[in-house]
Amino acid sequence: MSEVNENKKHQWRPSYSCCGSCGADKAVENRVSSAQDLGVPVARIALAGNPNSGKTTVFNRYTGARQHVGNYPGVTVEKKEGSVVCRGRLTTIVDLPGTYSLTAYSQEELVARQELSSGNVQAVIDIVEASALDRNMLLPVQLLEMGIPVVVGCNMMDEAHKAGINVDTERLSALIGAPVVPMVGRNGEGLDEALAAALALADGGYREPLRISYGPDLDDVLAKMENLIADRDILTDRYHPRWTAVKIIENDEEIRREAAQEDEETTSRLMDLREKTASHVTDTLKADLEGLVTDYRYGYVRSLLRDGIVRRESGKDRLAVTDKLDRALTDIFFGPLIMLGVLFLVFQFTFTVGAFPQTWIEDDFAALGTFLGDILPDGLVKSLVVDGIIGGVGGVISFVPLILIMFAFISLMEDSGYMARVAYMLDRIFRFFGLHGASAMPYIISGGISGGCAIPGVMSTRTMRGPKEKLATLLTLPYMTCGAKLPVILLLAGTFFPDSEALVMFFIMVAGWLTALCVARFLRSTIVKGKATPFVMELPPYRMPTLLGVLQHCWERAWMYLKKAGTVLVAISVLIWASMTFPYLPEEKITHHEQKVERLEEKISQLSEDHPGRAALEEELAQDKAETAEAKLAYSLAGRLGKWLEPFTGPAGFDWRTDIALIAGIAAKEAVVGTLGTAYSLGDVDTDDAAPLAARLKTDPGWSKATAIALMLFVLLYSPCFVALVIIRQEAGSWAWVAFSMVFNTALAYCVATVAYQAGRIF
């Protein structure tokens, strides 16, 4: 076998060149390009590691503010890169997605493997938790099997020592044939040494892959496969033949597909060998091949860590403290109650504390709008700037404080280890509906506890391992009662159910949860059908998050929100303004209304404040202005569209004015109440003080409790706002799913609202 390896060594060995198109931001690209122009060698080092291993802390320590956050091409897995100078050498650090293995169960694992096999990464620093080497060493063992130069960064050594755990890093290094460096990511201890070791390995280039014995039942078959793969040159430019053979044995779909593209006939022969071996293993060992490979890998890890590599002092056990906390925090009865209490406090704090800066921002933009309104002449430009642009920008930026506070708490929950417990507790319920525990937090963030926001909720799905569960979650989380829907629900509940508005709010929130779970079950049984992804989530020991990590996490999310959400919502706000402004009423009709208003204003000006007839004239003037506004709106594009839709929406209890508000709500749900006010000729209605609109709706003969219930349910369920749709497109990767979300959700909302309205009229 060694002869085969020597003959083929040149074919699969990675080229290890930084091509300059690896996705780094412009600043990093410029620094790397400048270094190359000067003849300075530039290295590209990857950071790998399990979730909760401290990898992000290490990356932030290395790169600081010199980093770029984006997505890998074609997928929504987060990609971070940064530049650092180590001992006079410029280096690009690539933060790979957190993953437990290189078996392509999830996007993270697939992306990490593709990045490592691309030839652009010269060495890897694998961050492992010193107190959990029995679990964390599985990934570095697989990296060594790939033949990639690896430095094992034994992180959190300070916590391990406190727990009475000592690791003999020198002996472990000798056993695996790779550097093992003790590290403390929080204070930077050992980071320079780890990077220097990685650069030394990068300069060395090729290394012989680690060979693990998988037992007599597999070793002979793997040898045959390796020879066949090497002889036929299948994927040898990316992977060592031995590693490809192991992946075929594991029935890795991605490797099988890539191999078939190069040589379908040989791949078929390889699969025949695999199936024969699988039948033999099933008959003799009562096991499956993938499980057998995993068992032997863990057996290899256990053999590495025995004989004093990891020593535990008696009387110290940090994990025992974690176990004691988990007895309460994950208890079958108290655990969910504590979880609900924690989540309630998170959202209560977010919207209580965040209301102050949110109000300040709204007031500042209102003042800016007033200032510009005073200095700009009346006309289209003034209306566009004040109502369209200023209003749109203010609506977006006012949510930034809430986003920052919410993600600060989420980061604290994630980094402390509690978020893993939340997912663990909800997994059993969610699995029945085709989801799993990782879907819980996106639902909660989106408004599972009233007041969230679908935009950060959609963003948070990128941490989910299963593509099918992720897609089902993406398509159903807009049913939650987000903060933008609350003004509508509060308005209608307070107007038509003044004695039981809290109960109505509760049932609307429950309706959102039930709809989301039932639709998820429907989707997972039909168009998003697929094998459930194993819900693998380590319950890490509880630890104190770092302030730097929390702050950077908040900034990244807030900046992403501003970039992706702000610009889109501003454009849509301008479009709404235009659709409710153009075309103008014919000049003769405008003149008729204006002359009538002028006559009334002249009469009123001639009367004193306490004149008995003044009130009647002022009421008539307000009515005329309302009729003018209504006529202008009805003649506009939005008004015509509302009139056209009225015959279709009538069965759900909606008239043309309501239709206009619902169309505006597709752009932003916050616009529904304000547009209703305008549509009912009351001018701009502030969503915090909707009493005039409430009074008008309550006395309008076209409105009833049945209409209110139907509209609340429709707003709850219909198409997500445009910003959320754009973010869904980013995460789902296709405009087809955006179209589905708009059409399916709106059709579902229409059916539910129609049934509710008709039933309400009867009962």
Residue, then its C-alpha position, 0 to 999 in steps of 0.5 A: m500500500s505504501e507503494v501506491n501512496e508514493n506513486k499517487k502522492h503528487q496527484w492528491r497533494p493540495s496545491y496550498s496557494c492563496c488565490g486572492s478570490c477566497g472571499a476576504d473583504k477588500a481590506v484583507e484582500n488589499r493587504v494580502s495582494s500588497a504582500q504578494d506584490l512585495g514577494v512576502p509569503v502569505a499563509r492561509i490558516a483555518l480555525a476548526g473546532n466543535p461548537n462551544s470549544g471557544k473557537t470564536t473567542v480565539f478567532n476574535r483574539y487573533t483578528g480583532a477588528r480586522q475581520h470580514v463576515g459574510n457567507y460562503p458562496g452559494v450557501t448561508v453558512e457564516k464565513k469569517e476571515g481576518s488578517v493577522v501578523c505573526r512573527g513578521r508574517l502576514t496571515t489570513i485566518v479563516d474561521l470554519p463553521g463549528t462542526y463535530s465531524l467532517t461527515a456531511y450531515s449539515q451545511e456547516e460540515l459540508v462547507a468546512r470539508q469543501e474549504l479544507s479540500s479546496g487547496n487554499v488552506q495550508a494548515v488548520i488549528d483545531i480548537v479542542e476543549a481541554s476538559a472534554l478531549d474524549r469528545n473533541m478529539l474526533l474532529p482532529v483525528q478526521l482532519l489528520e485522516m485527510g492528510i491536512p497539517v493540523v495543530v491541536g489547540c488545547n483550549m480552556m486549560d485554565e478551566a481544566h486545571k480548576a476542575g482538576i484535569n491535567v493534559d500531557t500535551e507533549r505525549l499526546s503530540a507524540l502519539i498523533g504526530a502533530p503539535v498539541v499546544p495548551m491555550v487559554g483563548r480568553n487571555g490569549e495564552g498560547l495563541d501565538e505559539a499555536l499560529a507559529a506551529a501552524l505556519a511551520l506546518a504550512d511551510g512543510g506542505y505534504r504530510e502522510p495521512l493518519r491511518i486508523s484500523y477499522g477492524p478485520d471486516l473493513d480494513d481489507v475492503l478499504a485497501k481494495m477500494e483505495n487501490l481502485i480509487a488511486d488507479r482510476d484517479i478518482l478525486t485524487d486532486r482533492y482527497h487521499p484515496r484512503w480517505t475517499a474509500v472511508k467516505i464511500i464506506e460511510n455512504d457519504e452522499e456528497i463524495r459519492r456524487e463527486a466520484a460518480q461525476e468523474d467515473e460513474e462505472t468505478t463508483s458503481r463498483l465501489m458501491d457494490l463493494r460497500e453493499k456487500t460489506a454492509s450485508h456482511v457486517t449486518d449479518t455478523l455484527k448486527a451493526d451498520l457500517e457508519g456506526l462501525v466506523t464511528d465506533y473505531r474512531y472513538g476507540y482510537v481516541r480512547s486509546l490516545l487518552r489512556d495511560g496518563i494523557v488525561r489525569r483527574e485530581s480527586g475532589k475536583d469536578r467542574l462537571a459535577v456542578t454542571d450536572k447539579l444545575d442541569r438537574a433543576l434547569t432540565d427537569i421534566f417539570f421545573g425545566p420548562l417553567i424556568m425556561l419560560g421565565v428566562l425567556f419572558l425576562v429576556f423579552q420583558f427587559t428587551f422591550t422595557v429597556g429598549a423602548f427608551p433608545q427606540t423612542w429617542i431615535e423615533d423622536d429624533f427622526a420625527a424632529l428631523g422630519t419636522f425640520l425638513g418639512d418646515i424648510l422644504p416647500d410644499g409639494l412632491v419633494k417634501s412629501l417624498v423626503v418627509d413621508g417616504i425617506i425619513g419615515g422609512v429610515g426612522g422605522v428601520i433604525s428605531f429597531v436597532p436598540l431592540i436587536l442589540i439587546m435581544f442578541a446580547f441576551i441570546s449571546l449570553m445564553e449561547d456562550s453560557g451553555y443554557m441555549a443548548r438546554v433550551a433546545y434539548m427540552l423542546d426537541r421532543i415536542f418539535r420532533f413530532f411536527g417534523l422539526h427539532g430543538a434547534s427550531a425553538m430559538p428562531y420561533i421565540i426570537s420571531g415573536g413566540i413570546s409576543g414582541g419579537c422580530a422575524i428578521p433576526g429570527v430568520m438569521s438565527t436559523r443559520t445555526m441549524r444543522g438539518p437543511k430540511e428542518k431549517l427550511a421548514t422553520l424558515l417558512t413557518l416562523p413568520y406566523m409568530t406575533c412579532g412586534a410589528k403585528l402588535p399595533v394591529i392586534l392591540l388596536l382591534a382587541g382594545t376596540f372590539f374586546p375592551d373587557s378581554e383584550a389580554l385574553v384575545m392577545f393570548f389566543i392570537m399568540v397561541a394561534g400563531w404557535l399552533t399554525a406554525l407547528c401544524v404547517a411545519r408538519f404538513l410541509r415535512s410530509t409533502i414538499v419539504k419531505g426528507k429524512a430527519t437530521p439527527f439532533v446532535m447538540e452537546l450540553p457543554p459545561y456552564r461557563m461565563p461568557t466574555l464581554l468581547g464575544v458578546l459585543q462583537h456578536c451584537w455588532e455583527r447582527a446589528w450591522m447585518y440588519l442595517k445593511k440587508a433590512g434598512t436599504v430594502l425597507v427604505a425603498i419599499s416605503v418610497l414605493i408605498w408613498a408613491s402608490m398612495t399618491f399617484p395618479y392625482l385626482p383630475e384638476e377639476k375635482i381637486t379644485h371643487h374640493e379645495q374651493k369648498v374647504e376654502r369657503l368653510e375656512e373663511k367662514i370659521s375665521q370670521l367667527s369667535e372661538d366661543h361662537p355657537g356655530r363654530a363647532a358645527l362648521e369645524e366638523e363640516l370642514a373636517q368632513d370635507k377634508a376627509e372626503t378629499a383625502e378619501a377621493k385622492l386615495a381612491y383615485s391613486l394606484a393603491g386605491r384602485l388596487g384596493k377597489w379591485l380586490e374588494p370583491f375577493t376579500g369581501p367574504a373575509g370581511f374586508d373592504w377596499r380601505t382594509d385591502i390597501a392597509l394589508i398591501a402596505g403591510i406586505a412591505a412592513k406590518e408597522a404600516v397597517v395601522g397608519t395606512l388604515g388611518t389614512a385610508y379612512s380619511l383620518g390622516d396620519v395615525d400614530t400607532d401609539d395613539a390610535a384612539p381616533l381610528a378606534a372610534r371610527l372603526k367602532t362606529d363604522p357599519g362595515w366593522s364588527k367583532a367578526t371583522a376584527i377577529a378575521l383581520m387579526l388572524f389575517v395579519l398574523l398569518y399572511s405574507p411576511c414583510f418584504v424585509a423578512l422575505v429578502i432575508i428568507r431568500q438569503e437563507a433559503g437560497s431561492w426566490a421560489w421559496v420566497a414566492f411560496s411563502m408569500v402565496f401559501n401564507t396569504a392563501l392560508a390567512y385568507c382561508v382562516a380569516t374567511v372561516a373566522y369571519q363567517a363563523g363570527r357572523i353566525f355565532 
